[in-house]
Amino acid sequence: MVKQNNYYYLNEGKLLDMNRQEATQKIMEAKIAKGLTWEEISKVSENSETWVVTALLGQATMTRPEAEKMGELLGLDEEVVQALTVIPHRGEVMQMPPTDPILYRLYEMLLVYGPTIKELIQEKVGEGIMSAINFELGVDKKEDPNGGDPRVVLTLNGKFLPYRKW
């Protein structure tokens, strides 16, 4: 897939009828209309719930069979199914800093705890980075043992990639 003049082309040179943001809008409309949860949607896939949501929100690429399963479940048009198979331009879906309260709090957490995370990774694992490609994300709910509001548990599980010398 190649992006030229804000148009997306499939590998065979055919112009894609719909971009990923338009496809995401159609997917969200179908999800709401059918009253489905992300958990219910992801059950038709062999992938995790977080990966399926990532792909349906336009930040990961589905194979044609994966996209067809989603299309059948959600009643999506062919151009939406096709858009799900195109490699996205990752990271273009929101402004920085984000304005959505949940996304802003995640951004704020990195501002506050990012240096701590960096120091602890370097001390415990070495000089390098955590991969966001060889990566798993978990989002879970945990009851507060003190009876308060539920807790959110985020798990970021990425392969460590050490810096190399050459």
HUKAUR-V711344 format. One record per residue. N is the residue number from 0. RES is the residue in one small letter. SS is DSSP state (H for helix, E for strand, L for the rest). PHI is phi in radians with two decimals (* if undefined). NEAR is the number of other C-alpha atoms within 8 Angstrom. Layout:
N:RES:SS:PHI:NEAR  N:RES:SS:PHI:NEAR
This chain:
0:m:L:*:8  1:v:E:-2.24:7  2:k:E:-1.82:8  3:q:E:-2.39:7  4:n:L:0.90:4  5:n:L:1.13:5  6:y:E:-1.88:9  7:y:E:-1.93:11  8:y:E:-2.06:13  9:l:L:-1.28:11  10:n:L:-0.98:7  11:e:L:-1.45:5  12:g:L:1.54:6  13:k:L:-1.35:7  14:l:E:-1.22:8  15:l:L:-1.30:12  16:d:L:-1.27:5  17:m:L:-2.52:9  18:n:L:-1.50:10  19:r:H:-1.13:10  20:q:H:-1.17:9  21:e:H:-1.13:8  22:a:H:-1.10:14  23:t:H:-1.05:11  24:q:H:-1.06:8  25:k:H:-1.12:10  26:i:H:-1.14:12  27:m:H:-1.10:8  28:e:H:-1.07:8  29:a:H:-1.18:11  30:k:H:-1.03:11  31:i:H:-1.17:8  32:a:H:-1.07:6  33:k:H:-1.54:7  34:g:L:1.16:6  35:l:L:-1.64:8  36:t:L:-1.63:7  37:w:H:-1.09:8  38:e:H:-1.07:7  39:e:H:-1.11:8  40:i:H:-1.12:11  41:s:H:-1.22:13  42:k:L:-1.15:8  43:v:L:-1.45:8  44:s:L:-1.91:10  45:e:L:-1.57:6  46:n:L:-1.73:7  47:s:L:-1.22:8  48:e:H:-1.01:10  49:t:H:-1.16:9  50:w:H:-1.21:10  51:v:H:-1.05:11  52:v:H:-1.10:10  53:t:H:-0.99:10  54:a:H:-1.16:12  55:l:H:-1.22:11  56:l:L:-1.55:8  57:g:L:1.61:14  58:q:L:-2.04:11  59:a:L:-2.57:11  60:t:L:-1.84:11  61:m:L:-1.66:11  62:t:L:-1.28:8  63:r:H:-1.02:9  64:p:H:-1.08:7  65:e:H:-1.10:9  66:a:H:-1.12:13  67:e:H:-1.12:9  68:k:H:-1.06:10  69:m:H:-1.16:12  70:g:H:-1.07:13  71:e:H:-1.15:8  72:l:H:-1.10:8  73:l:H:-1.64:10  74:g:L:1.20:7  75:l:L:-1.52:13  76:d:L:-1.22:7  77:e:H:-0.98:7  78:e:H:-1.16:10  79:v:H:-1.25:13  80:v:H:-1.02:14  81:q:H:-1.10:11  82:a:H:-1.07:12  83:l:L:-1.16:15  84:t:L:-1.67:11  85:v:L:-1.63:10  86:i:L:-1.10:7  87:p:L:-1.42:9  88:h:L:-1.56:6  89:r:L:-1.14:8  90:g:L:1.48:6  91:e:L:-1.62:6  92:v:L:-1.56:6  93:m:L:-2.58:6  94:q:L:-1.38:7  95:m:L:-2.14:5  96:p:L:-1.18:6  97:p:L:-1.19:10  98:t:L:-1.84:8  99:d:L:-1.11:6  100:p:H:-0.98:7  101:i:H:-1.16:6  102:l:H:-1.14:9  103:y:H:-1.13:11  104:r:H:-1.14:8  105:l:H:-1.14:8  106:y:H:-1.05:10  107:e:H:-1.10:8  108:m:H:-1.04:9  109:l:H:-1.19:9  110:l:H:-1.10:8  111:v:H:-1.41:7  112:y:H:-1.74:8  113:g:H:-0.96:9  114:p:H:-1.07:9  115:t:H:-1.16:7  116:i:H:-1.04:8  117:k:H:-1.03:8  118:e:H:-1.06:8  119:l:H:-1.22:8  120:i:H:-1.08:10  121:q:H:-1.12:10  122:e:H:-1.25:7  123:k:H:-1.54:6  124:v:L:-2.08:7  125:g:L:2.27:8  126:e:L:-1.45:8  127:g:E:2.96:9  128:i:E:-2.36:8  129:m:E:-1.68:8  130:s:E:-1.21:10  131:a:E:-1.81:7  132:i:E:-1.76:5  133:n:E:-1.55:7  134:f:E:-2.61:10  135:e:E:-2.28:8  136:l:E:-2.11:10  137:g:E:-2.20:9  138:v:E:-2.24:9  139:d:E:-2.31:7  140:k:E:-1.93:8  141:k:E:-2.29:8  142:e:L:-1.24:9  143:d:L:-1.28:9  144:p:L:-1.10:5  145:n:L:-1.62:4  146:g:L:1.48:6  147:g:L:-1.44:7  148:d:L:-1.04:6  149:p:L:-1.07:8  150:r:E:-1.81:8  151:v:E:-1.88:8  152:v:E:-1.98:9  153:l:E:-1.84:8  154:t:E:-2.06:8  155:l:E:-1.94:8  156:n:E:-2.14:7  157:g:E:-2.14:11  158:k:E:-1.12:9  159:f:E:-1.42:9  160:l:E:-2.05:8  161:p:E:-1.25:8  162:y:L:-1.18:7  163:r:L:-1.80:4  164:k:L:-1.85:3  165:w:L:-2.47:2
